[in-house]
Amino acid sequence: MAPVLGIIWNRFCSSDNINHRRISLIFKLDAEIETILDNHKPVNGYYTLGAQLGAVVRQKQMQLSQLYIMLEESYAEEPRPLFNAVSKLHYTAHIMDTAAALHPHLNWCWKGEDFMNVTSVLMTSCLRGRQDISATIKAIEKYRLAIFLEWK
């Protein structure tokens, strides 16, 4: 989605605002990374990106991360955090470190997060015979119980 979001963003952003230019660069870098990964998919026999492409993707990811951190620092005084450098940003750095030897799509936290898989199984177990809202309430109750048992 980065290319489409980048086009929309560039149409409405202010070129005078340095943070807007940083966001444009993030969309551009993300689109470039996506293009490389999509052109070298594991389903097409690319289980690694190789040394050259691995280095390119790693460099682009580092630039993207640096821009994101700059945005987080720039907007730190806002009432709501507009940019929050979550752990996923750190994980992608490690994933791209190994891109020369292992395609990022084959790494667990790049394609399909563990929490999302757990949530999917949990929601599926709560849907049987329930309407949407009651399934959500049941899933929250089960998740809360699981967290309580895990932390106890």
Secondary structure, DSSP 8 states (H G I E B T S, - for coil): -HHHHHHHHHHHS-TT-HHHHHHHHHHHHHHHHHHHHHHT-GGGT-S--HHHHHHHHHHHHHHHHHHHHHHHHHTTTSSS-S----HHHHHHHHHHHTTTTS-GGGSTTTSS-HHHHHHHHHHHHHHTT--HHHHHHHHHHHHHHHHHHHH-
